[in-house]
Amino acid sequence: MRLVVSCAFAAAVAAWVPASAQGQEAARVVKDGGITVAGWQGKIDAQEEKAGQVLNNSKLASGPNGALRVTTGPAVTYWNPKNVASGNYTVKATFTESDYMGLNDHPHPYGIVIGGNDLGTGQQSYLYCAAYGNGTFIVRGMGPEPFAMGGRRPTAHDSVNKATGKGASVTQEIAVSVKGDSVECAINGKTVATYPKAELVGAGKLKSTDGVYGIRFAHNTDAVVTGLAVTKQ
């Protein structure tokens, strides 16, 4: 694995493990939740289901000019089955958390999903790169069990924007690219992590980097997504 970083690991940030193991706040229930954007689907995480949460406890709604407004509830992945990328490509979107940590007591991530296969089933696989409003990021996947790239803790990088404080607005432009034999994540225009495709595709990880793309949100998070699109390389 090759990891491009300019700062050390953020040791004070909690490890990526289920909420029950971290002592995190429980996932809330979003009023009038569910998916109201035509063609979109979603699935909450397995540990959320075990805790009794359901998909309609999070919310995906339309915003102005094609924006997507996500409010969670349980951690969730959203996608439109028509959004498929293959070969060499970049999926990019901008995430704006206008009320940083407004629904939680510590930073929670959100980001881009690629390589989605068998989504919504017990055999789903996908990869995502997500940013936190405290200047850190993670790269994780489902295969169908969760797997972590770059270590279990979030990684600090100077290209990831930091909110000035709780309740402030913070924006991240996140892009995930497949380029030949490698996959990279860029945040706010700078590459933060690069992995050989061979480390991502295989038993217990991705079925392929070809597949559906979408968005991913941790629990108890509220943000607006704009400009979600794919471009061919």
C-alpha positions in Angstrom: 0.0 0.0 0.0 1.2 3.5 -0.8 -0.3 6.3 1.4 0.3 9.9 0.6 0.1 12.1 3.7 1.7 15.3 4.9 0.9 14.9 8.6 1.0 12.0 11.1 -1.9 9.9 12.2 -4.4 11.7 14.3 -4.0 9.5 17.4 -6.6 11.3 19.3 -9.4 10.4 16.8 -11.4 7.4 17.7 -10.8 4.1 15.8 -13.2 3.0 13.1 -15.2 0.3 15.0 -18.9 -0.1 15.8 -20.4 2.6 17.9 -21.1 0.2 20.8 -17.3 -0.6 21.0 -16.4 3.1 21.1 -18.9 4.3 23.6 -20.3 6.7 21.0 -23.7 8.2 21.2 -26.4 6.0 19.8 -27.8 6.6 16.3 -30.8 8.9 16.5 -34.1 8.5 14.6 -34.6 11.3 12.0 -38.1 12.6 11.9 -39.9 12.0 8.5 -37.0 9.9 7.4 -36.7 7.7 4.3 -35.6 8.3 0.7 -37.6 10.9 -1.3 -35.2 11.2 -4.2 -36.4 9.3 -7.3 -34.4 6.3 -8.2 -32.2 6.2 -5.1 -31.8 3.3 -2.7 -29.9 2.8 0.5 -28.7 0.4 3.2 -27.8 1.0 6.8 -24.8 -0.8 8.3 -25.2 -4.3 9.7 -24.5 -3.2 13.3 -27.2 -0.6 13.0 -29.7 -3.2 11.9 -28.6 -5.4 14.9 -29.4 -2.4 17.2 -32.9 -2.2 15.8 -32.4 0.7 13.4 -34.1 0.8 9.9 -33.3 2.6 6.7 -36.2 5.1 7.3 -34.5 6.3 10.4 -32.1 8.3 8.2 -33.2 10.7 5.4 -32.2 11.4 1.8 -34.0 14.3 0.3 -33.6 16.6 -2.8 -32.1 20.1 -2.4 -31.9 23.0 -4.8 -30.3 22.6 -8.2 -29.9 18.8 -7.9 -28.3 18.8 -4.4 -28.8 15.9 -2.1 -29.6 16.5 1.6 -28.6 13.7 3.9 -29.5 13.5 7.6 -28.6 10.4 9.6 -29.8 8.5 12.0 -28.0 5.2 11.4 -24.9 5.1 9.3 -26.0 4.5 5.7 -24.8 4.2 2.1 -27.0 5.7 -0.7 -26.9 5.0 -4.4 -28.8 5.2 -7.6 -28.4 1.9 -9.6 -28.2 3.9 -12.8 -24.9 5.5 -11.6 -22.3 3.1 -12.8 -18.6 3.7 -13.5 -16.1 1.3 -15.1 -12.6 1.3 -16.4 -10.6 4.5 -15.6 -12.8 7.2 -14.0 -13.2 9.8 -11.3 -16.3 10.2 -9.1 -16.4 13.6 -7.4 -18.8 15.6 -5.2 -18.8 18.4 -2.7 -20.0 17.9 0.9 -21.1 20.8 3.0 -21.7 20.3 6.7 -23.2 23.7 7.6 -23.6 22.9 11.3 -20.5 21.0 12.2 -21.2 18.4 14.9 -24.7 19.7 15.2 -26.1 16.1 15.7 -23.2 14.5 17.4 -20.6 15.0 20.2 -17.5 14.3 18.0 -16.6 14.5 14.3 -18.3 12.0 11.9 -17.3 11.3 8.3 -19.0 11.4 4.9 -17.8 10.7 1.4 -17.7 9.0 -2.0 -18.5 5.4 -2.7 -17.2 3.5 -5.7 -17.1 -0.1 -6.9 -20.5 -1.0 -5.6 -21.6 -4.5 -6.4 -24.6 -6.5 -5.0 -25.6 -3.4 -3.1 -28.4 -3.8 -0.6 -27.6 -7.5 -0.1 -25.6 -9.5 2.4 -22.9 -9.9 -0.2 -22.4 -6.2 -1.1 -19.0 -4.8 -1.8 -17.8 -1.2 -2.2 -15.0 1.2 -1.3 -15.3 4.7 0.1 -13.2 7.7 1.0 -14.6 10.0 3.6 -13.6 13.2 5.3 -14.1 14.6 8.8 -14.6 18.2 9.6 -11.5 18.1 11.9 -9.0 17.7 9.1 -8.8 13.9 8.9 -10.0 11.2 6.4 -10.5 7.5 6.1 -10.6 4.9 3.3 -12.8 1.9 4.1 -14.8 -0.8 2.4 -17.3 -3.6 2.6 -16.4 -6.9 1.2 -19.1 -7.9 2.5 -17.5 -7.5 6.0 -15.9 -4.1 6.8 -12.2 -3.6 5.9 -9.9 -0.7 6.5 -7.2 0.7 4.3 -4.4 2.9 5.8 -4.9 1.7 9.4 -7.8 1.7 11.7 -7.6 5.3 12.8 -8.4 8.4 10.7 -5.4 10.1 9.1 -4.7 13.8 9.2 -3.9 15.7 6.0 -3.5 19.4 5.5 -5.8 19.4 2.4 -8.8 18.3 4.5 -10.6 21.4 5.7 -11.2 22.0 9.4 -14.3 23.6 10.9 -13.5 26.6 13.1 -15.6 25.1 15.8 -18.8 23.3 16.7 -21.7 24.8 14.7 -19.5 26.3 12.0 -19.7 25.4 8.3 -17.1 23.2 6.7 -16.9 22.0 3.1 -14.9 19.1 1.5 -14.6 18.3 -2.2 -13.9 14.6 -2.4 -12.9 12.6 -5.5 -12.1 8.9 -5.9 -10.3 7.9 -9.1 -9.5 4.6 -10.7 -6.4 5.0 -12.9 -4.9 1.9 -14.5 -3.7 -0.3 -11.7 -4.3 2.1 -8.8 -7.1 3.8 -6.9 -6.6 7.2 -5.3 -8.6 9.6 -3.1 -8.2 13.3 -3.5 -9.7 15.9 -1.0 -10.0 19.5 -1.9 -7.8 19.0 -5.0 -4.9 17.1 -3.4 -4.3 13.3 -3.4 -4.4 12.0 0.2 -4.1 8.3 -0.5 -3.2 5.9 -3.3 -3.5 2.1 -3.3 -2.7 -0.6 -5.8 -5.8 -2.0 -7.2 -4.5 -5.5 -6.4 -4.8 -4.6 -2.6 -8.4 -3.6 -3.0 -9.9 -6.3 -5.2 -10.0 -9.9 -4.1 -11.4 -12.2 -1.4 -13.0 -10.3 1.5 -12.6 -7.0 -0.4 -14.0 -5.6 -3.6 -15.4 -7.7 -6.3 -14.3 -5.1 -8.8 -13.6 -1.4 -9.1 -16.3 -1.3 -11.8 -19.7 -0.8 -10.3 -22.2 1.6 -8.8 -21.1 4.8 -7.2 -22.8 6.8 -4.5 -22.3 8.4 -1.1 -21.7 7.3 2.4 -22.5 8.9 5.8 -21.7 8.0 9.3 -24.5 8.1 12.0 -25.9 11.3 13.4 -24.6 13.5 10.6 -26.2 16.3 8.5 -24.8 17.6 5.2 -25.6 18.7 1.7 -24.0 16.9 -1.4 -23.6 18.8 -4.7 -22.1 18.0 -8.0 -22.0 14.3 -7.7 -20.8 13.1 -11.1 -18.4 10.7 -12.8 -15.9 11.6 -15.5 -13.9 9.1 -17.7 -10.2 9.3 -17.5 
